[in-house]
Every structure is written in C-alpha cells, then in structure tokens.
Amino acid sequence: MEKVVGVSNQKLSWVLTTDLDSHRQLFYGLKNTHYEVDTYCCSCGYNKFIIKKADQKLGYDCEECNNSRFLDANHADLSIAHFLTSNYELINDLKLSIEIELAEDKLTTLLNRLEASLTIEIPSNIDFISEQIVYTKKKLYSVSFGMLNKFKYEYLIKHDQEKFDFIIEKIEQLLTKTPERFNIPHSNIIDKYTINHARFFLTYPHFKEFDFFYWNEVENFHEENVTIADVLNHLINHRQEKSVKKALYQNYIQQIKNKKFHYGFLRFISQEIIDPNLLVKVIATDLSKFKFSEIDLGNVKLMIGFLKIHYAEKQIVTMLESVPEESIETFFLDTSNSFIYAQEILQEEFAKVPCSLNDLHDEFVRCSNIFKNSEIIRVIFEYEELEKSKCRSGLDYDVRLPQSGKELLCWADDLHNCLATYYKQIKAKQTTIYGFFKDDQIQFATEVDIKNKQILQSARKYNRELTVDEQKALHQWFEIVIQGSINLTV
C-alpha cells in the first residue's frame, strides 16, 4: 500500500484514534498512560489533535467550517470492505488513479496494459514532530485491460455494473482531457475518446495518426513513427505512377469516411496488375473495399496468378470490374474456392473459357469434379460428441451431418454448388457443415464454428440466399441448439 504524507487529495473527513504511548512526546517511554489521541482531519484542510482518556467518547465540530461528520479511519483500515457497507455513498467521492504498465508479448510486439483503480486515502499515522498526517492508499476496485486481452477485475467491494461504469466514465474523462497520456494522436472528428482508442494506441504507440484506428490488420506495420502516407505508399509497393497514387488516396478517403479501411486486396493487386491504367480501374472497384479474410485473400491471389497465364490483364480487369459488392461473397469467393480445390489438375484439364466469373466458376467446378470423384468418395468423417449433439429432427427441418465424402458430394450435387470442396476442412476438423432437410431432400446447408458459436455462411441451391422462412428456421436452431447449448438429438 502506498503511503502519502501531507494533505489528502480526496474531499473526505476522517477521525483517527491512536494510542498516545505509541507517539514520541513528553511522556514517551512510559507504559500504560491510558491516554489516546483523536486526530480530526477535515475535508476543508484543518486538522485537530485531541488527547483524551482511553475509551472516552468526545464529539467535535471543525473550528473552521463547522463540519461534524468524520469517518472512522480505524474501521476503514481494519476492513475497508466492511467499512464501505455502511458508507456506500462514498463511492462517488473516491479518487480514481490511473497507472500504465507494460506487459511483454514475446510472440508479437511490446503491449501496454492499462490499469484503472478506485482508491481511498485513509489517515493511518501521525508525525507529531512535523505535525503531518500519514495517509495510506487502499485499492477498492480495479479494471485492467490491453488490446489483446479482456477486462480483468479485482474488487474488495461488491462487484456491480455501477462501479464498473463509474471507472469507465472517469477513464474516458481523463482520455478526453489528456489523450497524449495514452499515446492517442489528435483527431479533428472525435469529440470524446473511448477505452477502445486507448487500448489501440497503447498497443501500437508507433502510429502517429488517429485514422489508423479504423484500419484492418495494422499488426503488419512495425516501423517507428508510422504515418498514413508512408503506409499507403508501402501498400502499393512504392508504385511511382501519379494516377495510381491518386486512385489509392481517393479509395482511402472514400473508405475512411465510413470509419474503416481494408487494404488487403489493394496490396496484392498492385503487384499483379502492371498496367497503371488497368490498376486504376481495379482500385475503383468494390473488391478493393471488401474485407477479405486471410484465407480468402490468399485464394484470390492464387487464382489471379493462374488467370494471368491464360488471359490478358485487360480481360482479367474487365472480369473484376463486373463483380458487384453484393456478389463478392456468394460468387467471387466461391469461384476462388473452386479454383483452389481444382488447382491440382488445372494444368492438365483446364479448358480456356471466356474470362467471366460464371464461365470460370463452371470450368473450375468441372475440373474439380474430375478430381473429387477419385479422392473424396473414400473419405469418412469423424465427429466430436458436441458436433453430433447439434443434429435434431422434428419441427420444420431435419438437421444432419454428412457422414462421408460421398454423402457430402451428393449434397453438393443436389444444391448445385461447391459444397464438396470443404471435405478436407471437415476431415481436418477445421469446420462443421450441417444440412437442413425436408422430406429427405436437402434444402440448404450452413457452415458453423461450434467452438465460438458462430454461423460462418449459409446457402441454398445455386448459392442463393436463404428464403425468409429458411432464415427463421436457421435462426431458431442457432439460438436454441448452438447459443443455448441445448442438445436435442432425436
């Protein structure tokens, strides 16, 4: 516990009772004088020392401000938790101390951890020679967090939302007054900084512009004193063409207006498309603003690299321009996934078709069918009990798991999509696919992350979106069986 000599920063009034024999004074050294010292520490700053007989009860009103309420410091020092049960209203008068600590992460970079604590300063001793009062700080409730870890709590008083909100409010007040203390750069559009701003810039202190807060995957940049102009130039591989730089900045400004910036596609496409005029066209597409996962982006990069072998850059760019934002996931990513599945035999089997998304998708699926029939039909799936427990019969649909690659292939044929391409992920226990059946016919399928209780994607025939009724049925199953952790196997 930290000790402070002098006047407390908190506006609380205390009375501390100590044994006279424990203090250096005229009769120091004599035993059992049976006298005590009542030290009254008023919130106005006036202190009064009164010597009295042991156990004698004396009242006192401050000679400066007439205050008559003094809190029992002996009670608080003995048990702060018990003391607060009878003085609960004090919570709003307590001082909030902010401490910034560093915690090292050997796998990534140096992370900062912020700890905020509600503390109370209690008089614990008296120095009669200097007429000073010694205060002890006691921690009542603390919240600590970093960018990569959740909130952690320590508390001596009852844990409730009110105290947590009080701490967060005080931190955010301090953030707005002194954002530089938390490494937060100035922003012209933010009136009030939040905990998330502090967590971000404490974790990435080398970012010197506020808009980095809205970027995706910033952990890739480690240079000191990074500016947005530096990183944008790095993203397009230091392309020197003015038209390319202008297109990139326009793309950035357009994205950042919505408080987001996804740069993954921009980063790799500036390597693949050499012609600056064609690259400018791609940067203007919806694809350049889409948040690709690392896996999806890797698949798209491989597919574009393959297409460059068979098609001119202009043909590829025309195809990319034709992909509307609402179709990126259902068609574009599905095509790249089909390519990944078929790539082992594309060199031998690929037949050059028109460079359009639909034609390429169908050709990749055709090639994959040649390959899958020789491999997938031999695969048998094994499931954990948790996965099997989510199957159920009754109500509107029968929910099933594919038991083999052959069964998954049948599902894919019925749905006219590339569902069968997931057999490797299912076999490796990287994902789980459930089929929803009516009258023994599959109606749609959904990919689920069981551990994190998330639906990753769902599709009916020809990769179309689910109908309203199908969405309701899926939502009901998800809420009851997945989120509710209710196992209803029949």
C-alpha positions in Angstrom: 0.0 0.0 0.0 1.3 3.4 -0.9 1.8 5.9 1.9 1.4 9.7 1.4 2.5 12.3 3.9 0.5 15.6 4.0 -3.0 16.6 2.9 -5.2 14.0 1.2 -6.4 14.8 -2.4 -9.8 13.4 -1.5 -12.6 15.6 0.0 -13.3 13.2 2.9 -13.2 14.0 6.6 -11.7 11.4 9.0 -11.0 10.8 12.7 -8.1 8.6 13.6 -7.7 7.3 17.2 -4.2 6.2 18.2 -2.5 5.2 21.5 -0.6 8.1 23.0 2.1 5.7 24.2 2.9 5.0 20.5 3.9 8.6 19.7 7.1 10.5 20.5 6.0 13.1 23.1 6.9 14.3 26.6 5.9 11.1 28.3 7.3 8.8 25.6 8.7 5.6 27.1 6.2 5.4 29.9 3.9 2.4 29.7 0.1 2.3 30.0 -0.7 6.0 30.4 -4.2 5.1 29.3 -4.5 8.1 27.0 -5.4 8.3 23.3 -5.1 10.9 20.6 -8.1 11.7 18.4 -6.8 13.2 15.1 -9.6 15.0 13.2 -8.7 15.6 9.5 -11.4 17.8 8.0 -12.0 18.0 4.3 -11.5 21.7 4.5 -7.8 21.1 5.3 -8.0 21.9 9.0 -6.5 19.3 11.4 -7.1 19.0 15.2 -5.3 16.8 17.7 -7.2 16.0 20.9 -5.7 14.0 23.8 -8.3 12.1 25.9 -8.6 9.2 28.2 -8.8 5.8 26.6 -12.3 4.8 25.5 -13.6 8.4 26.2 -16.1 9.5 23.6 -15.8 13.1 22.5 -17.7 14.9 19.8 -16.1 17.5 17.6 -17.1 20.2 15.1 -14.5 21.6 12.8 -13.4 25.0 14.1 -13.0 26.3 10.5 -16.1 25.0 8.7 -18.3 23.5 11.4 -18.3 20.1 9.8 -19.4 17.5 12.3 -19.2 14.3 10.2 -15.9 12.4 10.4 -15.4 8.9 9.1 -13.8 6.3 11.3 -10.3 5.7 9.9 -9.6 2.8 12.3 -12.7 1.0 11.0 -11.7 1.6 7.4 -8.1 0.5 8.0 -9.2 -2.7 9.7 -11.7 -3.8 7.0 -12.3 -1.5 4.0 -14.9 -3.8 2.6 -17.0 -3.8 5.8 -16.5 0.0 6.2 -18.0 0.6 2.8 -21.1 -1.4 3.5 -22.1 1.3 5.9 -20.7 4.2 3.8 -21.7 3.1 0.3 -22.5 6.6 -0.9 -18.7 7.4 -0.7 -18.1 5.7 -4.0 -18.7 8.9 -5.9 -16.1 10.8 -3.8 -13.3 8.3 -4.2 -10.2 9.2 -6.2 -9.5 7.4 -9.5 -5.9 6.7 -10.0 -4.6 5.7 -13.5 -1.5 3.6 -13.8 0.0 2.5 -17.2 2.0 -0.7 -17.1 3.9 -2.6 -19.9 3.4 -6.3 -20.5 5.7 -8.0 -22.9 4.4 -10.4 -25.6 7.3 -12.4 -26.9 5.4 -13.6 -30.0 4.4 -10.1 -31.3 5.3 -6.7 -30.0 5.5 -4.8 -26.8 2.0 -4.4 -25.5 0.8 -1.8 -22.9 -1.7 -2.7 -20.2 -3.8 0.0 -18.7 -4.9 -0.4 -15.1 -7.5 1.9 -13.5 -8.2 1.7 -9.8 -10.7 3.2 -7.4 -8.6 4.1 -4.3 -9.3 5.6 -0.9 -6.8 7.6 1.2 -7.1 6.8 4.9 -5.1 8.5 7.7 -3.0 5.8 9.3 -0.4 7.6 11.5 0.6 10.9 12.9 4.1 12.6 13.0 3.8 15.0 15.9 7.2 16.4 15.3 6.3 17.8 11.9 2.6 17.8 12.6 2.0 15.8 9.5 -0.6 13.1 8.9 0.4 9.9 7.1 -2.2 8.7 4.6 -2.4 5.1 3.2 -3.9 4.4 -0.2 -6.1 1.3 -0.3 -7.3 -0.2 -3.6 -11.1 -0.9 -3.6 -11.8 -1.9 -7.2 -9.6 -2.1 -10.3 -10.0 -2.7 -14.0 -7.1 -3.7 -16.2 -7.0 -4.3 -19.9 -4.8 -4.4 -23.0 -5.5 -4.6 -26.7 -5.4 -8.4 -26.8 -7.0 -9.3 -23.5 -10.4 -8.9 -22.0 -11.2 -6.8 -19.0 -9.9 -8.2 -15.7 -11.4 -7.2 -12.4 -10.2 -7.1 -8.8 -12.5 -5.8 -6.1 -13.0 -5.6 -2.4 -16.5 -4.2 -2.6 -19.4 -5.9 -4.2 -18.9 -6.2 -8.0 -21.7 -4.4 -9.8 -22.2 -2.6 -13.1 -22.5 0.8 -11.4 -18.9 0.8 -10.2 -17.6 -0.5 -13.5 -19.4 2.2 -15.4 -18.1 4.8 -12.9 -14.5 3.7 -13.6 -15.0 3.7 -17.4 -16.6 7.2 -17.2 -13.6 8.5 -15.2 -11.1 6.9 -17.6 -12.9 8.4 -20.6 -12.9 11.9 -18.9 -9.2 11.6 -18.5 -8.8 10.3 -22.1 -10.5 13.4 -23.4 -8.5 15.8 -21.2 -5.1 14.2 -21.7 -5.2 11.9 -24.8 -1.4 12.1 -25.2 -1.0 10.2 -21.9 -2.4 7.2 -23.7 -0.5 7.8 -26.9 -3.7 8.9 -28.7 -3.0 11.2 -31.6 -5.1 14.3 -32.1 -8.3 13.8 -34.1 -10.4 16.6 -35.7 -13.6 14.4 -35.9 -13.7 12.8 -32.4 -15.2 14.8 -29.5 -14.8 12.0 -26.9 -12.1 9.3 -26.8 -13.1 5.9 -25.6 -11.5 2.9 -23.9 -11.0 1.2 -27.3 -9.0 4.2 -28.5 -6.7 3.9 -25.5 -6.3 0.1 -26.0 -5.4 0.5 -29.6 -2.8 3.3 -29.3 -1.3 1.8 -26.1 -0.7 -1.4 -28.1 0.5 0.4 -31.2 2.4 3.5 -29.9 4.3 3.9 -33.2 1.1 5.0 -35.1 1.2 8.8 -35.1 -2.2 9.5 -36.9 -5.6 8.8 -35.4 -7.2 7.3 -38.5 -5.0 4.1 -38.1 -7.7 3.2 -35.5 -10.0 2.3 -38.4 -7.5 0.2 -40.3 -7.8 -3.6 -40.7 -4.8 -5.8 -39.8 -2.5 -3.0 -38.5 -0.2 -5.5 -36.8 1.7 -5.9 -40.1 3.3 -2.5 -39.6 6.1 -2.2 -37.1 8.2 0.8 -38.2 8.7 3.7 -35.8 6.6 6.8 -36.1 4.5 5.5 -38.9 2.4 7.9 -40.9 -0.6 7.1 -43.2 1.2 8.4 -46.3 4.2 6.1 -45.6 2.0 3.0 -45.2 -0.2 3.8 -48.3 2.9 4.1 -50.4 4.2 0.8 -49.0 0.8 -0.9 -49.7 1.1 -0.2 -53.4 4.7 -1.4 -53.5 6.0 2.1 -54.0 4.4 2.4 -57.4 5.5 5.7 -58.9 2.7 6.4 -61.3 0.8 9.5 -60.2 -2.5 8.1 -61.5 -2.1 5.0 -59.2 -1.2 7.1 -56.2 -4.2 9.4 -56.8 -6.6 6.4 -57.2 -5.3 4.9 -54.0 -5.8 8.1 -52.0 -9.3 8.5 -53.4 -10.1 4.9 -52.4 -8.7 5.6 -48.9 -10.7 8.8 -48.4 -13.8 7.0 -49.6 -13.3 4.1 -47.2 -12.3 6.2 -44.2 -15.4 8.3 -44.4 -17.2 5.2 -43.2 -14.6 4.7 -40.5 -12.9 1.7 -42.0 -10.1 0.8 -44.3 -9.5 -2.7 -45.7 -6.3 -2.8 -47.7 -5.7 -6.5 -48.3 -6.9 -6.6 -51.9 -5.2 -3.3 -52.8 -1.9 -4.6 -51.5 -1.7 -7.7 -53.7 -3.5 -6.4 -56.8 -0.9 -3.6 -57.2 1.7 -6.4 -57.6 -0.3 -8.4 -60.1 -1.6 -5.7 -62.4 1.3 -4.0 -64.2 -0.5 -1.6 -66.5 -1.2 1.5 -64.4 -4.4 2.4 -66.3 -5.9 -1.0 -65.6 -4.7 -0.9 -62.0 -6.6 2.4 -61.5 -9.7 0.7 -62.7 -9.4 -2.2 -60.3 -8.7 0.2 -57.3 -12.1 1.9 -58.1 -14.0 -1.5 -57.8 -16.0 -2.7 -54.9 -13.5 -5.5 -54.5 -10.8 -3.0 -53.3 -13.0 -2.1 -50.3 -14.0 -5.6 -49.3 -12.8 -7.1 -46.0 -11.2 -10.4 -47.2 -10.2 -13.0 -44.6 -6.6 -14.0 -44.8 -7.6 -17.4 -46.3 -9.9 -15.9 -48.9 -7.4 -13.3 -49.9 -4.7 -16.0 -50.4 -7.1 -18.0 -52.6 -7.9 -14.9 -54.7 -4.2 -14.1 -55.2 -3.5 -17.7 -56.4 -6.5 -17.5 -58.8 -5.4 -14.2 -60.3 -1.9 -15.5 -60.7 -3.3 -18.5 -62.6 -5.5 -16.4 -64.8 -2.6 -14.2 -65.9 -1.1 -17.3 -67.5 -4.2 -17.8 -69.8 -5.6 -14.3 -70.1 -4.5 -10.7 -70.8 -4.5 -8.2 -67.9 -7.3 -6.2 -69.6 -9.6 -9.3 -69.7 -8.9 -10.0 -66.0 -9.6 -6.4 -65.0 -12.9 -6.4 -67.0 -13.9 -9.5 -65.1 -13.0 -7.9 -61.7 -15.0 -4.7 -62.6 -18.1 -6.9 -63.2 -18.2 -8.2 -59.6 -20.8 -6.2 -57.7 -20.3 -5.7 -53.9 -23.3 -7.9 -53.0 -21.9 -10.8 -55.1 -18.4 -10.8 -53.8 -19.0 -13.5 -51.1 -21.5 -15.7 -53.0 -19.9 -15.7 -56.4 -16.4 -14.3 -56.4 -15.1 -16.1 -53.3 -17.0 -19.3 -54.3 -15.1 -19.2 -57.6 -11.7 -18.8 -56.0 -12.5 -21.6 -53.6 -13.5 -23.8 -56.6 -10.2 -22.9 -58.1 -8.2 -24.0 -55.0 -10.0 -27.3 -55.0 -9.3 -27.9 -58.7 -5.8 -26.5 -58.9 -4.0 -29.8 -58.6 -5.3 -30.9 -62.1 -5.9 -27.5 -63.7 -2.6 -27.6 -65.6 -3.8 -30.7 -67.4 -7.6 -30.3 -67.5 -8.3 -26.6 -67.7 -10.0 -25.6 -71.0 -9.8 -21.9 -71.8 -13.3 -20.4 -71.5 -14.5 -16.7 -71.7 -12.9 -14.7 -68.9 -16.1 -14.1 -67.0 -16.9 -15.1 -63.4 -19.7 -17.6 -64.3 -17.7 -19.3 -67.0 -14.6 -19.6 -64.9 -16.6 -20.9 -61.9 -18.2 -23.6 -64.1 -14.8 -24.6 -65.6 -13.2 -24.8 -62.1 -16.1 -26.9 -60.9 -15.9 -29.2 -63.9 -12.2 -29.8 -63.3 -12.7 -30.3 -59.6 -15.4 -32.9 -60.4 -12.8 -34.9 -62.3 -10.5 -34.9 -59.3 -13.0 -35.2 -56.5 -14.6 -38.4 -57.7 -11.3 -40.2 -57.3 -10.5 -38.9 -53.8 -13.5 -37.6 -51.9 -15.6 -40.7 -52.1 -13.1 -42.6 -50.0 -13.2 -40.1 -47.1 -15.1 -41.0 -43.9 -15.8 -38.1 -41.4 -15.4 -38.4 -37.7 -17.2 -36.0 -35.3 -17.0 -35.0 -31.6 -20.0 -35.6 -29.4 -20.5 -31.8 -29.3 -20.9 -31.6 -33.1 -23.2 -34.7 -33.2 -25.4 -33.3 -30.4 -26.5 -30.4 -32.6 -28.3 -32.6 -35.0 -32.0 -32.8 -34.5 -35.2 -34.0 -36.1 -38.7 -32.6 -35.9 -40.2 -29.1 -36.3 -39.5 -27.7 -39.8 -36.2 -29.4 -40.8 -34.1 -32.4 -40.0 -30.6 -31.2 -39.3 -27.8 -33.7 -40.3 -24.1 -34.1 -40.6 -22.5 -35.6 -43.7 -21.0 -39.0 -42.6 -18.7 -39.4 -45.6 -17.2 -37.5 -48.6 -19.6 -39.4 -50.8 -22.6 -38.1 -48.9 -21.2 -34.6 -49.0 -20.7 -34.9 -52.7 -24.4 -35.9 -53.1 -25.4 -32.8 -51.1 -23.3 -30.6 -53.4 -24.8 -32.1 -56.5 -28.3 -31.6 -55.1 -27.5 -27.9 -54.2 -25.6 -27.3 -57.4 -22.7 -25.7 -55.6 -19.1 -26.4 -54.4 -20.1 -27.7 -51.0 -17.9 -30.8 -51.6 -14.8 -28.7 -51.7 -15.0 -28.4 -47.9 -14.3 -32.1 -47.4 -10.7 -31.5 -46.4 -11.6 -28.9 -43.8 -14.2 -31.2 -42.4 -11.8 -34.1 -42.3 -9.2 -31.9 -40.5 -11.9 -30.7 -38.1 -11.4 -27.1 -39.2 -15.1 -26.6 -39.8 -18.5 -28.2 -39.5 -21.2 -28.4 -42.2 -24.9 -29.1 -41.3 -27.5 -30.0 -43.9 -31.2 -28.9 -43.4 -33.6 -31.5 -44.9 -37.3 -31.6 -45.7 -38.9 -34.8 -46.9 -35.4 -36.3 -47.1 -34.3 -33.7 -49.6 -31.6 -31.2 -48.6 -32.9 -27.6 -48.8 -29.8 -25.7 -47.6 -26.5 -26.1 -45.8 -24.7 -24.0 -43.2 -21.1 -23.8 -42.1 -20.7 -23.4 -38.3 -17.9 -22.6 -35.9 -19.1 -24.7 -33.0 -16.4 -23.6 -30.5 -17.1 -19.9 -31.0 -20.8 -20.4 -31.6 -20.9 -18.6 -35.0 -22.6 -19.3 -38.3 -20.0 -18.6 -40.9 -22.1 -18.9 -44.1 -25.3 -20.5 -45.4 -26.6 -21.1 -48.9 -29.4 -22.9 -50.7 -29.4 -24.2 -54.3 -27.1 -22.4 -56.8 -25.6 -20.5 -53.8 -28.7 -18.3 -53.5 -29.5 -16.6 -50.2 -31.9 -18.4 -47.8 -35.6 -17.6 -48.0 -37.2 -15.7 -45.1 -38.7 -19.0 -43.8 -35.3 -20.7 -44.1 -33.6 -17.8 -42.3 -36.2 -18.0 -39.4 -35.7 -21.8 -39.1 -31.9 -21.4 -39.1 -32.1 -18.6 -36.5 -34.3 -20.7 -34.3 -32.0 -23.7 -34.5 -28.9 -21.5 -33.8 -30.5 -19.7 -30.8 -31.8 -22.9 -29.2 -29.2 -25.5 -30.1 -25.9 -23.6 -30.6 -26.1 -20.5 -28.5 -28.3 -22.1 -25.9 -26.1 -25.2 -25.7 -29.2 -27.4 -25.7 -28.6 -30.8 -27.2 -31.7 -32.1 -28.9 -30.6 -35.2 -30.8 -33.5 -37.4 -31.6 
